[in-house]
Amino acid sequence: MGYVSTRTFCKLAGITRERAARLLKKCSADPKYAWRSHTLQVRIAHGCGGRSGIQYQVKVSSLPVHLQDRLKALESSDEGVSKLRFGEEAQFERAWKYEVISAALVHPKHSSERKAEIDRLHGIMRLDWTGQRRRLTRTTLYKWIDIYEFEGIHGLAQKVRSDRGLKKVFINRAWSKAVSFDEATKKVIAEDITQFIRGLIVKGTTRKLIRYMASDELRRLTAAYGFSVNDPLVAVKVFNIPDEIVTAETRFKAVYRHDFDRKASEDNKPRIQRTIAGIAPMEIVVMDVHHINVMVRRADGTVASPKFLAFHDVGTNRVFGEIVFLNERGGVRNIDVIEAFKRMCQHSAFGMPETLYCDNGSEYGFADYLEDALKLNCRVTPFTDADRNRIIRAKPYNASAKVVEGFFRQMNQQFFRYVPGWIDDNRMNPKRRELGKVMPPYENGIEEFWKLVFQLLKTYEQIPQKGALEGKSPSQVFESHVNAGWAATVIDEERFYLAFSKSETRKLEKHAFRLGGRLWSCHELDCCFERTVSVRVPAYHGFNQLLVETTGGKHIGWATPDRKFNYLDPRGAQTSAARDKDRRKALRDMKRSVPEIDVLGKLIEIGAHAVPIIPNEPAGVISVAMNDVDERAIVPSRSEKKTRQQMEDEQRVVDEARSLLVNAAAAMNKRAS
């Protein structure tokens, strides 16, 4: 559109039609007349409208830019889909092209001055709005000038198709042209094929099979709607499934991966970032066990890989470790982890952790008994919860959530790889020095291997680390906390094992109780008159001493297995007498601790002080009519009870009679035969 009518101009300018007509009349009479600092180019056109069948029209390119924008907005709303480009990139393109042709636009059309300016620009190389060098030509310059004069400055940006983004071909061009279906039917068939392809991808079907099976499905659906192709060569082209259709649906592979390769799916799930800012040493400790990928020679000549028990201090990235090397097949036991944990809790540089983060393996079952022990090292912190759990269990198969896994990976790839016997993580395809031969093991023995591993662990703590430590080494971070006043909280060894015990209720019989097939007693139990007691039984250790408490949790003493004495051993009688003496003394003490009460006197006193209750007068008298009979009841007579001797005599007579009858019957049977 090169010109707009007076009606359109008044809408754009926001003025009345009469005022617009007067304004355009002035501009037509005086081409230099300025309206709002702009010179409008007005022409007179013959047709319906004004006086004498003439009307004024305004050239679009002479309108102010904001009125041109308003005009394009009106055109876009009328057409539904604009063919013009808008946005920042289109704005840069329009500005650059206008700047190129602006020198020629100041001269009248078909003038020698405009031609001379275009000839001057012809062949010049200039950087365009994208930063690329572009050569200007006469044809291009005249084209831009014509677009500007006819459509305004917005037309200088390269146009886009009005149907951009709309689907023009369903499945493939050959099928879209061959079938006689309407657009709605084509769309339904295309959606069915897309769903069919998605279903195949979800099941993990290969791309080759997907295209073949989808092509066969397309042939079937097309025939079901009434169109078939008999020529095999034409059918191959018509029912071909383009590779782009399959590629567009590859996102559904995530479903297959989640259902059939959960490890890969878990590796791709969203993760969060954590910071160690403000975390003190031993505030959070992550515990885990991992193979050291080094084969070590056992004393019996066999080889095996040791296991590394690691306690990772999140606040400093330090690691307290213990090595478990089994002389036979098996896994890490609870007692192994407990002993390693005990040594860490007694180490002055580590001590008792505040929060323990451990795996779900059976070897970590002991951690559930640490809840109360860990609370001994808790700082006074205003938690929102009543009490936060100090034992945190990791999710199964969630290695990335445990920072200690990064430590194992780092030790394996940066330190253990230089140790003789290193085979790497892949046990099915271990590292080999020579093809067909296993890696020679570490031959210096497990004691030397322990020393080597702990030397490497010290080296690990001296190397600066990126990430959470921000270029500092674990030892430097720990040193800064020590200088700030941090100190470890250690635990006594004897009390440590109490954390790994469970409470069992036992019944006292003769001041002793049975547990594990043995009788347990102590001096305190000889003086205890409770019916049941609570015994703290170690969960993972053997025991010859047990802590005994009342069911209310009050300490009684430490019980030991009851000793057995020989019949002729005088120490048995002495021990029995001493225990009985202690029992009698405890009874006397208990008797002295309570007041002396005359129970009979108290009962008589209670009855004497009872207030008598005076009954009311009887409400009536019940009489019974009696006949003049002397005996009014039959008095039952009591049978005399037989003595035991009488009962035995009667039973003997019965037995003799039965024996005579049996013998007579046997004699008669013998004669008859």
MINU-984322 format. One record per residue (C-alpha): residue in three letters; x, y, z. Coordinates in steps of 0.05 Angstrom, whole numbers. Each point is the difference from the previous one (the first is absolute). Example, Ala and Ser with C-alpha at 12.3 -4.5 7.8 and 13.67 -1.06 7.14 Angstrom:
BEGIN
<'ALA', <246, -90, 156>>
<'SER', <27, 69, -13>>
This chain:
BEGIN
<'MET', <0, 0, 0>>
<'GLY', <33, 66, -25>>
<'TYR', <-54, 50, 21>>
<'VAL', <-54, 1, 53>>
<'SER', <-67, 35, -4>>
<'THR', <-24, 59, 42>>
<'ARG', <-44, -47, 41>>
<'THR', <60, -44, 17>>
<'PHE', <45, 61, 14>>
<'CYS', <-49, 29, 51>>
<'LYS', <-2, -68, 36>>
<'LEU', <76, -2, 3>>
<'ALA', <8, 73, 22>>
<'GLY', <-58, -3, 49>>
<'ILE', <-35, 62, -29>>
<'THR', <-68, 13, -30>>
<'ARG', <-13, -10, -74>>
<'GLU', <-15, 74, -11>>
<'ARG', <66, 20, 31>>
<'ALA', <37, -52, -40>>
<'ALA', <-31, 25, -64>>
<'ARG', <20, 72, 14>>
<'LEU', <71, -22, 18>>
<'LEU', <9, -42, -63>>
<'LYS', <-27, 57, -42>>
<'LYS', <54, 46, 27>>
<'CYS', <54, -52, -12>>
<'SER', <-24, -9, -71>>
<'ALA', <1, 74, -14>>
<'ASP', <68, 11, 34>>
<'PRO', <48, -60, -4>>
<'LYS', <45, 33, 52>>
<'TYR', <-54, 5, 53>>
<'ALA', <22, -36, 63>>
<'TRP', <-49, -38, 44>>
<'ARG', <30, -21, 67>>
<'SER', <69, 14, -28>>
<'HIS', <-12, -47, -59>>
<'THR', <-13, 17, -73>>
<'LEU', <-56, -43, -27>>
<'GLN', <-2, -19, -73>>
<'VAL', <-73, 7, -22>>
<'ARG', <-32, -16, -67>>
<'ILE', <-70, 10, -27>>
<'ALA', <-36, -61, -25>>
<'HIS', <-66, -3, -37>>
<'GLY', <-54, -45, 28>>
<'CYS', <-54, -4, 51>>
<'GLY', <11, 42, 61>>
<'GLY', <11, 75, 1>>
<'ARG', <-28, 60, -37>>
<'SER', <-5, -8, -76>>
<'GLY', <19, -73, 6>>
<'ILE', <71, 13, 23>>
<'GLN', <36, -22, 63>>
<'TYR', <67, 11, 33>>
<'GLN', <50, -57, 10>>
<'VAL', <63, 1, 43>>
<'LYS', <64, -37, -20>>
<'VAL', <17, -52, 52>>
<'SER', <75, 12, -1>>
<'SER', <-11, 74, 18>>
<'LEU', <-39, -17, 63>>
<'PRO', <36, 5, 68>>
<'VAL', <30, -67, 21>>
<'HIS', <-49, -10, 58>>
<'LEU', <-58, 9, -48>>
<'GLN', <31, -51, -48>>
<'ASP', <5, -49, 59>>
<'ARG', <-72, 12, 17>>
<'LEU', <-20, -12, -73>>
<'LYS', <37, -67, -2>>
<'ALA', <-33, -21, 65>>
<'LEU', <-68, 14, -30>>
<'GLU', <18, -39, -63>>
<'SER', <26, -59, 41>>
<'SER', <-65, -4, 40>>
<'ASP', <-41, 2, -63>>
<'GLU', <41, -53, -37>>
<'GLY', <5, -47, 59>>
<'VAL', <72, -19, -17>>
<'SER', <49, 56, -17>>
<'LYS', <50, -9, -56>>
<'LEU', <47, 51, 32>>
<'ARG', <55, -15, 49>>
<'PHE', <2, 34, 67>>
<'GLY', <48, -4, 57>>
<'GLU', <70, 23, 16>>
<'GLU', <35, -34, -58>>
<'ALA', <-51, 28, -51>>
<'GLN', <10, 68, 31>>
<'PHE', <75, -3, -12>>
<'GLU', <-11, -23, -72>>
<'ARG', <-48, 57, -15>>
<'ALA', <46, 52, 32>>
<'TRP', <61, -25, -40>>
<'LYS', <-36, 0, -67>>
<'TYR', <-31, 68, 12>>
<'GLU', <68, 28, 18>>
<'VAL', <27, -26, -67>>
<'ILE', <-55, 29, -44>>
<'SER', <-13, 64, 40>>
<'ALA', <49, 40, -42>>
<'ALA', <-38, -19, -64>>
<'LEU', <-69, 12, 30>>
<'VAL', <13, 74, 9>>
<'HIS', <0, 8, -76>>
<'PRO', <-64, -4, -42>>
<'LYS', <-19, -64, -35>>
<'HIS', <31, -8, -71>>
<'SER', <47, 58, 14>>
<'SER', <73, 0, -22>>
<'GLU', <22, 14, 71>>
<'ARG', <-33, -64, 26>>
<'LYS', <31, -39, -58>>
<'ALA', <69, 29, 15>>
<'GLU', <-6, -20, 74>>
<'ILE', <-20, -71, -18>>
<'ASP', <58, -4, -49>>
<'ARG', <46, 22, 56>>
<'LEU', <-25, -55, 47>>
<'HIS', <3, -54, -53>>
<'GLY', <55, -51, 13>>
<'ILE', <17, 25, 70>>
<'MET', <12, -52, 55>>
<'ARG', <-32, 17, 67>>
<'LEU', <-11, -36, 66>>
<'ASP', <-74, -17, 8>>
<'TRP', <-40, -5, 65>>
<'THR', <26, -71, 12>>
<'GLY', <73, 20, -4>>
<'GLN', <12, -32, -68>>
<'ARG', <29, 36, -61>>
<'ARG', <-52, 12, -55>>
<'ARG', <8, 28, -70>>
<'LEU', <-51, 52, -22>>
<'THR', <-29, -2, -71>>
<'ARG', <-45, 46, -40>>
<'THR', <-56, -52, -4>>
<'THR', <0, -9, 76>>
<'LEU', <2, 75, 14>>
<'TYR', <-58, 16, -48>>
<'LYS', <-40, -58, 30>>
<'TRP', <9, 27, 71>>
<'ILE', <-20, 71, -22>>
<'ASP', <-63, -26, -34>>
<'ILE', <-19, -41, 62>>
<'TYR', <11, 61, 45>>
<'GLU', <-41, 47, -44>>
<'PHE', <-56, -51, -8>>
<'GLU', <-3, -35, 69>>
<'GLY', <38, 47, 46>>
<'ILE', <59, -15, 45>>
<'HIS', <-30, -66, 28>>
<'GLY', <2, -31, -69>>
<'LEU', <76, 4, -2>>
<'ALA', <6, -61, 47>>
<'GLN', <-1, -66, -37>>
<'LYS', <-70, -28, 0>>
<'VAL', <-22, -68, 27>>
<'ARG', <-53, -47, -27>>
<'SER', <-69, 12, 28>>
<'ASP', <-7, -75, 11>>
<'ARG', <66, -8, 35>>
<'GLY', <-4, -53, 54>>
<'LEU', <-61, -33, -30>>
<'LYS', <5, -72, -23>>
<'LYS', <-2, -2, -76>>
<'VAL', <17, -73, -11>>
<'PHE', <-25, -60, 40>>
<'ILE', <49, -59, 8>>
<'ASN', <33, 11, -69>>
<'ARG', <-14, 38, -64>>
<'ALA', <-14, -62, -42>>
<'TRP', <-53, -25, 49>>
<'SER', <-31, 69, 8>>
<'LYS', <-7, 7, -76>>
<'ALA', <-21, -72, -14>>
<'VAL', <-58, -7, 50>>
<'SER', <-67, 32, -13>>
<'PHE', <-16, 15, 73>>
<'ASP', <-18, 68, 28>>
<'GLU', <47, 37, 47>>
<'ALA', <-36, -24, 62>>
<'THR', <7, -74, -20>>
<'LYS', <73, 10, -18>>
<'LYS', <12, 32, 68>>
<'VAL', <-34, -58, 37>>
<'ILE', <42, -53, -38>>
<'ALA', <64, 40, 12>>
<'GLU', <-15, 4, 75>>
<'ASP', <-14, -75, 3>>
<'ILE', <67, -14, -34>>
<'THR', <35, 47, 48>>
<'GLN', <-31, -36, 60>>
<'PHE', <19, -67, -30>>
<'ILE', <73, 23, -8>>
<'ARG', <0, 25, 72>>
<'GLY', <-25, -67, 25>>
<'LEU', <56, -35, -37>>
<'ILE', <53, 47, 28>>
<'VAL', <-25, -11, 71>>
<'LYS', <12, -75, -10>>
<'GLY', <72, 12, -23>>
<'THR', <-11, -19, -73>>
<'THR', <57, 17, -47>>
<'ARG', <-7, 56, -50>>
<'LYS', <1, -48, -59>>
<'LEU', <-57, -42, 27>>
<'ILE', <-39, 62, 20>>
<'ARG', <0, 27, -71>>
<'TYR', <-18, -68, -29>>
<'MET', <-56, -14, 49>>
<'ALA', <-27, 71, -4>>
<'SER', <-1, -6, -77>>
<'ASP', <-41, -63, 5>>
<'GLU', <-47, 33, 50>>
<'LEU', <-8, 60, -48>>
<'ARG', <-18, -48, -56>>
<'ARG', <-52, -34, 44>>
<'LEU', <-32, 66, 24>>
<'THR', <-2, 29, -71>>
<'ALA', <-35, -63, -26>>
<'ALA', <-49, 4, 59>>
<'TYR', <-20, 70, -22>>
<'GLY', <-12, -25, -72>>
<'PHE', <64, 13, -38>>
<'SER', <48, -54, -21>>
<'VAL', <62, -4, -45>>
<'ASN', <10, -63, -41>>
<'ASP', <66, 18, -33>>
<'PRO', <56, -24, 47>>
<'LEU', <50, 52, -25>>
<'VAL', <-50, 57, 10>>
<'ALA', <-19, -28, 68>>
<'VAL', <72, 3, 24>>
<'LYS', <2, 74, -15>>
<'VAL', <-70, 17, 24>>
<'PHE', <4, -36, 66>>
<'ASN', <71, 18, 16>>
<'ILE', <11, 27, 71>>
<'PRO', <51, 57, -1>>
<'ASP', <55, -5, 51>>
<'GLU', <-17, 70, 25>>
<'ILE', <-67, -25, 27>>
<'VAL', <36, -52, 43>>
<'THR', <53, 50, 22>>
<'ALA', <-53, 49, 23>>
<'GLU', <-27, -51, 50>>
<'THR', <67, -24, 29>>
<'ARG', <-16, 34, 66>>
<'PHE', <-43, -61, 16>>
<'LYS', <64, -40, 6>>
<'ALA', <2, 27, 71>>
<'VAL', <-59, -45, 18>>
<'TYR', <35, -61, -27>>
<'ARG', <64, 18, 36>>
<'HIS', <-38, 10, 66>>
<'ASP', <-36, -68, -7>>
<'PHE', <58, -42, -25>>
<'ASP', <64, 36, 20>>
<'ARG', <-15, 32, 67>>
<'LYS', <73, 16, 14>>
<'ALA', <5, 43, -63>>
<'SER', <-67, 33, 18>>
<'GLU', <23, 16, 70>>
<'ASP', <64, 30, -26>>
<'ASN', <-41, 49, -41>>
<'LYS', <-48, 22, 54>>
<'PRO', <2, 72, 27>>
<'ARG', <52, 14, 53>>
<'ILE', <8, 55, 51>>
<'GLN', <62, 36, 21>>
<'ARG', <23, 3, 72>>
<'THR', <49, 44, 36>>
<'ILE', <44, -15, 60>>
<'ALA', <1, 72, 23>>
<'GLY', <-9, 3, 75>>
<'ILE', <10, -75, 10>>
<'ALA', <50, -16, 56>>
<'PRO', <46, -61, 0>>
<'MET', <-37, -64, 18>>
<'GLU', <-67, 35, -3>>
<'ILE', <-20, -46, -58>>
<'VAL', <37, -66, -13>>
<'VAL', <-15, -46, -59>>
<'MET', <16, -73, 10>>
<'ASP', <10, -51, -55>>
<'VAL', <41, -60, -20>>
<'HIS', <33, -11, -68>>
<'HIS', <47, -49, -33>>
<'ILE', <72, 23, -10>>
<'ASN', <13, -21, -71>>
<'VAL', <67, -31, 15>>
<'MET', <12, -75, 4>>
<'VAL', <41, -18, 62>>
<'ARG', <32, -68, 14>>
<'ARG', <-26, -36, 62>>
<'ALA', <44, -40, 47>>
<'ASP', <-27, -65, -30>>
<'GLY', <19, 21, -71>>
<'THR', <-69, 21, -24>>
<'VAL', <-15, 71, -22>>
<'ALA', <-57, 47, 19>>
<'SER', <-17, 73, 0>>
<'PRO', <-3, 35, 69>>
<'LYS', <-61, 41, 20>>
<'PHE', <6, 72, 22>>
<'LEU', <-45, 25, 56>>
<'ALA', <-5, 75, -8>>
<'PHE', <-29, 53, 46>>
<'HIS', <-3, 64, -42>>
<'ASP', <-2, 66, 38>>
<'VAL', <-44, 45, -44>>
<'GLY', <23, 64, 33>>
<'THR', <74, -10, -18>>
<'ASN', <1, -57, -51>>
<'ARG', <46, -39, 46>>
<'VAL', <-8, -75, 4>>
<'PHE', <12, -48, 57>>
<'GLY', <10, -69, -28>>
<'GLU', <10, -72, 20>>
<'ILE', <19, -59, -45>>
<'VAL', <-35, -67, 6>>
<'PHE', <37, -58, -32>>
<'LEU', <-36, -67, 5>>
<'ASN', <38, -65, 1>>
<'GLU', <-58, -35, -34>>
<'ARG', <-62, 17, -38>>
<'GLY', <-50, 45, 34>>
<'GLY', <-20, 72, 11>>
<'VAL', <10, 55, 50>>
<'ARG', <-33, -16, 66>>
<'ASN', <-34, 46, 49>>
<'ILE', <56, -12, 50>>
<'ASP', <52, 25, -52>>
<'VAL', <-38, 65, -10>>
<'ILE', <-11, 9, 75>>
<'GLU', <74, -8, 15>>
<'ALA', <18, 50, -55>>
<'PHE', <-53, 48, 26>>
<'LYS', <27, -8, 71>>
<'ARG', <71, 18, -21>>
<'MET', <-26, 62, -36>>
<'CYS', <-39, 21, 62>>
<'GLN', <64, -7, 42>>
<'HIS', <44, 38, -49>>
<'SER', <15, 71, 23>>
<'ALA', <-4, 28, -71>>
<'PHE', <-69, -30, -14>>
<'GLY', <-41, -23, 60>>
<'MET', <-75, -12, 4>>
<'PRO', <-41, 27, -58>>
<'GLU', <-63, 41, 8>>
<'THR', <-37, -30, -58>>
<'LEU', <16, -67, -32>>
<'TYR', <-20, -12, -73>>
<'CYS', <4, -74, -18>>
<'ASP', <-22, -50, -52>>
<'ASN', <-57, -51, 6>>
<'GLY', <46, -61, 0>>
<'SER', <-4, -53, 55>>
<'GLU', <70, 18, 24>>
<'TYR', <-27, 68, 22>>
<'GLY', <-56, -28, 44>>
<'PHE', <41, 20, 61>>
<'ALA', <-13, 74, -16>>
<'ASP', <-70, -5, 26>>
<'TYR', <28, -10, 70>>
<'LEU', <40, 65, -4>>
<'GLU', <-59, 47, 5>>
<'ASP', <10, 16, 74>>
<'ALA', <76, 0, -4>>
<'LEU', <1, 51, -57>>
<'LYS', <-44, 47, 40>>
<'LEU', <56, 7, 51>>
<'ASN', <39, 40, -52>>
<'CYS', <-59, 43, -24>>
<'ARG', <5, 75, 6>>
<'VAL', <-59, 39, 28>>
<'THR', <-35, 20, -65>>
<'PRO', <-71, 27, -6>>
<'PHE', <-27, -54, -46>>
<'THR', <-70, 10, -27>>
<'ASP', <-14, -74, 13>>
<'ALA', <-3, -27, 70>>
<'ASP', <61, -44, -12>>
<'ARG', <36, -13, -65>>
<'ASN', <22, -70, -15>>
<'ARG', <75, -6, 6>>
<'ILE', <4, -63, -43>>
<'ILE', <-16, 14, -74>>
<'ARG', <-10, -59, -47>>
<'ALA', <17, 9, -73>>
<'LYS', <-49, -21, -54>>
<'PRO', <17, -67, -33>>
<'TYR', <42, 6, -64>>
<'ASN', <10, 74, 10>>
<'ALA', <76, 5, -1>>
<'SER', <1, 71, -27>>
<'ALA', <-34, 24, 64>>
<'LYS', <60, -22, 42>>
<'VAL', <61, 45, -6>>
<'VAL', <45, -57, 23>>
<'GLU', <-10, -33, -68>>
<'GLY', <39, 57, -30>>
<'PHE', <56, -14, 49>>
<'PHE', <3, -73, -21>>
<'ARG', <1, 19, -73>>
<'GLN', <56, 50, 12>>
<'MET', <42, -49, 40>>
<'ASN', <-9, -54, -53>>
<'GLN', <17, 43, -60>>
<'GLN', <54, 46, 30>>
<'PHE', <35, -43, 53>>
<'PHE', <-14, -74, -1>>
<'ARG', <13, -6, -75>>
<'TYR', <75, 6, 15>>
<'VAL', <0, -58, 50>>
<'PRO', <22, -68, -27>>
<'GLY', <-60, -45, -10>>
<'TRP', <-49, 55, -20>>
<'ILE', <-57, -28, -43>>
<'ASP', <-49, 59, -3>>
<'ASP', <-76, -4, 12>>
<'ASN', <-19, -49, -55>>
<'ARG', <8, -68, 32>>
<'MET', <-25, -35, -63>>
<'ASN', <54, 32, -42>>
<'PRO', <56, 20, 48>>
<'LYS', <63, 37, -20>>
<'ARG', <55, -46, -26>>
<'ARG', <73, 11, -14>>
<'GLU', <0, -56, -50>>
<'LEU', <-57, -28, -42>>
<'GLY', <-27, -65, 27>>
<'LYS', <35, 7, 68>>
<'VAL', <-28, 27, 65>>
<'MET', <31, 60, 34>>
<'PRO', <56, -20, 48>>
<'PRO', <-24, 13, 72>>
<'TYR', <32, 43, 54>>
<'GLU', <52, -46, 30>>
<'ASN', <25, 37, 62>>
<'GLY', <-56, -23, 46>>
<'ILE', <-61, 32, 30>>
<'GLU', <39, 37, 55>>
<'GLU', <43, 37, -50>>
<'PHE', <-62, 13, -42>>
<'TRP', <-34, 33, 60>>
<'LYS', <59, 46, 9>>
<'LEU', <0, 18, -74>>
<'VAL', <-75, 16, -1>>
<'PHE', <4, 45, 61>>
<'GLN', <60, 37, -29>>
<'LEU', <-42, 12, -63>>
<'LEU', <-57, 24, 44>>
<'LYS', <46, 51, 32>>
<'THR', <21, 23, -69>>
<'TYR', <-73, 7, -20>>
<'GLU', <-12, 47, 59>>
<'GLN', <57, 46, -22>>
<'ILE', <-23, 10, -72>>
<'PRO', <-43, 62, -14>>
<'GLN', <-71, -14, -24>>
<'LYS', <-48, 40, -42>>
<'GLY', <-75, 3, 12>>
<'ALA', <-22, 5, 72>>
<'LEU', <70, 12, 27>>
<'GLU', <13, 56, -50>>
<'GLY', <73, -17, -14>>
<'LYS', <19, -20, 71>>
<'SER', <24, -68, 23>>
<'PRO', <-39, -40, 52>>
<'SER', <57, 10, 50>>
<'GLN', <-1, 75, -10>>
<'VAL', <-75, 3, 12>>
<'PHE', <7, -43, 62>>
<'GLU', <57, 44, 26>>
<'SER', <-44, 62, -7>>
<'HIS', <-54, -32, 43>>
<'VAL', <52, -21, 52>>
<'ASN', <28, 70, 3>>
<'ALA', <-72, 25, 10>>
<'GLY', <-6, -44, 62>>
<'TRP', <-31, -64, -24>>
<'ALA', <15, -63, 41>>
<'ALA', <-22, -72, -7>>
<'THR', <-48, -35, 47>>
<'VAL', <28, -70, 14>>
<'ILE', <-35, -58, 36>>
<'ASP', <22, -49, 53>>
<'GLU', <11, -70, -28>>
<'GLU', <-40, -36, 54>>
<'ARG', <-59, 46, -7>>
<'PHE', <5, -3, -75>>
<'TYR', <-23, -72, -4>>
<'LEU', <-62, 17, 41>>
<'ALA', <-25, 38, -60>>
<'PHE', <-2, -65, -39>>
<'SER', <-45, -39, 48>>
<'LYS', <-74, -15, 2>>
<'SER', <-43, -5, 62>>
<'GLU', <-32, -67, 18>>
<'THR', <-47, -14, 59>>
<'ARG', <18, -60, 43>>
<'LYS', <-37, -32, 59>>
<'LEU', <40, -6, 65>>
<'GLU', <0, -70, 30>>
<'LYS', <38, -7, 66>>
<'HIS', <33, 67, -13>>
<'ALA', <28, -22, -68>>
<'PHE', <-24, -1, -72>>
<'ARG', <14, -44, -60>>
<'LEU', <27, 25, -67>>
<'GLY', <34, -37, -56>>
<'GLY', <-4, -67, 37>>
<'ARG', <38, 28, 60>>
<'LEU', <-20, 23, 70>>
<'TRP', <20, 72, 16>>
<'SER', <6, 32, 69>>
<'CYS', <38, 54, 39>>
<'HIS', <4, 28, 70>>
<'GLU', <-52, 53, -16>>
<'LEU', <-49, -52, -25>>
<'ASP', <7, -38, 66>>
<'CYS', <-28, 62, 33>>
<'CYS', <-52, 14, -54>>
<'PHE', <-72, -23, 10>>
<'GLU', <-29, 23, -67>>
<'ARG', <-39, -53, -38>>
<'THR', <27, 21, -68>>
<'VAL', <62, 39, -22>>
<'SER', <24, 32, -65>>
<'VAL', <66, -28, -28>>
<'ARG', <43, 38, -51>>
<'VAL', <22, -54, -49>>
<'PRO', <55, 17, -52>>
<'ALA', <-28, -5, -70>>
<'TYR', <64, -20, -36>>
<'HIS', <53, -18, 52>>
<'GLY', <11, -60, 43>>
<'PHE', <-10, 16, 74>>
<'ASN', <20, -25, 70>>
<'GLN', <-29, 59, 37>>
<'LEU', <-69, 31, -6>>
<'LEU', <-29, 65, 26>>
<'VAL', <-63, -12, 41>>
<'GLU', <-52, 54, 12>>
<'THR', <-69, 4, 29>>
<'THR', <-58, 2, -50>>
<'GLY', <-3, 74, 17>>
<'GLY', <73, 10, -23>>
<'LYS', <33, 4, 68>>
<'HIS', <70, -29, 4>>
<'ILE', <7, -65, 39>>
<'GLY', <68, -29, -17>>
<'TRP', <43, -41, -47>>
<'ALA', <-19, -73, -3>>
<'THR', <49, -56, -15>>
<'PRO', <-11, -74, -14>>
<'ASP', <-16, -38, 64>>
<'ARG', <59, -44, 20>>
<'LYS', <-9, -75, 10>>
<'PHE', <36, -34, 59>>
<'ASN', <19, -72, 11>>
<'TYR', <-40, -38, 52>>
<'LEU', <60, -7, 46>>
<'ASP', <25, 71, -12>>
<'PRO', <-8, 39, 65>>
<'ARG', <-2, 66, -39>>
<'GLY', <-69, -18, -23>>
<'ALA', <-28, 0, 71>>
<'GLN', <38, 63, 16>>
<'THR', <-26, 37, -61>>
<'SER', <-71, -23, 14>>
<'ALA', <5, 23, 73>>
<'ALA', <28, 68, -21>>
<'ARG', <-56, 10, -51>>
<'ASP', <-52, -20, 50>>
<'LYS', <31, 48, 51>>
<'ASP', <-5, 57, -50>>
<'ARG', <-72, -19, -15>>
<'ARG', <-19, -1, 74>>
<'LYS', <34, 67, 11>>
<'ALA', <-39, 30, -59>>
<'LEU', <-64, -27, 29>>
<'ARG', <16, 30, 69>>
<'ASP', <16, 67, -33>>
<'MET', <-66, -2, -39>>
<'LYS', <-37, -17, 65>>
<'ARG', <32, 58, 37>>
<'SER', <-17, 48, -57>>
<'VAL', <-75, -8, 10>>
<'PRO', <-43, 16, 62>>
<'GLU', <-25, -55, 48>>
<'ILE', <-76, -6, -9>>
<'ASP', <-49, -41, 43>>
<'VAL', <-45, -25, -55>>
<'LEU', <-50, -34, 47>>
<'GLY', <-6, 61, 43>>
<'LYS', <-9, 44, -62>>
<'LEU', <-56, -45, -25>>
<'ILE', <-36, 2, 67>>
<'GLU', <10, 75, 3>>
<'ILE', <-31, 8, -70>>
<'GLY', <-60, -42, 21>>
<'ALA', <-8, 37, 65>>
<'HIS', <-1, 67, -34>>
<'ALA', <-51, -23, -51>>
<'VAL', <-66, 39, 4>>
<'PRO', <-59, -49, 13>>
<'ILE', <-56, 0, -51>>
<'ILE', <-70, -2, 32>>
<'PRO', <-48, -39, -46>>
<'ASN', <-72, 23, -14>>
<'GLU', <-61, -36, 27>>
<'PRO', <-19, -63, -39>>
<'ALA', <-48, 14, -58>>
<'GLY', <-40, -64, 13>>
<'VAL', <0, -72, 29>>
<'ILE', <-4, -62, -43>>
<'SER', <-39, -59, 32>>
<'VAL', <-1, -74, -22>>
<'ALA', <-60, -46, 8>>
<'MET', <23, -64, 37>>
<'ASN', <-38, -67, 0>>
<'ASP', <-7, -39, 64>>
<'VAL', <54, -51, -19>>
<'ASP', <55, -17, 48>>
<'GLU', <54, -12, -53>>
<'ARG', <4, 59, -48>>
<'ALA', <64, -19, -36>>
<'ILE', <42, -61, -19>>
<'VAL', <68, 7, 30>>
<'PRO', <53, -29, -47>>
<'SER', <46, -52, 31>>
<'ARG', <74, 3, -14>>
<'SER', <34, -64, -23>>
<'GLU', <60, -22, 39>>
<'LYS', <66, 13, -36>>
<'LYS', <43, -62, -10>>
<'THR', <71, -2, 22>>
<'ARG', <57, -13, -48>>
<'GLN', <11, -69, 29>>
<'GLN', <-73, -19, -11>>
<'MET', <3, 24, -72>>
<'GLU', <64, -42, -13>>
<'ASP', <-33, -63, 31>>
<'GLU', <-61, 8, -44>>
<'GLN', <43, 9, -62>>
<'ARG', <40, -63, 18>>
<'VAL', <-64, -42, 6>>
<'VAL', <-24, 26, -67>>
<'ASP', <67, -17, -33>>
<'GLU', <0, -71, 29>>
<'ALA', <-71, -13, -25>>
<'ARG', <18, 26, -69>>
<'SER', <61, -46, -2>>
<'LEU', <-41, -62, 19>>
<'LEU', <-50, 14, -56>>
<'VAL', <55, 8, -51>>
<'ASN', <33, -66, 21>>
<'ALA', <-66, -38, -2>>
<'ALA', <-15, 25, -70>>
<'ALA', <69, -20, -25>>
<'ALA', <-9, -71, 29>>
<'MET', <-67, -9, -34>>
<'ASN', <28, 21, -67>>
<'LYS', <57, -50, 8>>
<'ARG', <-48, -58, 12>>
<'ALA', <-44, 19, -58>>
<'SER', <59, -2, -47>>
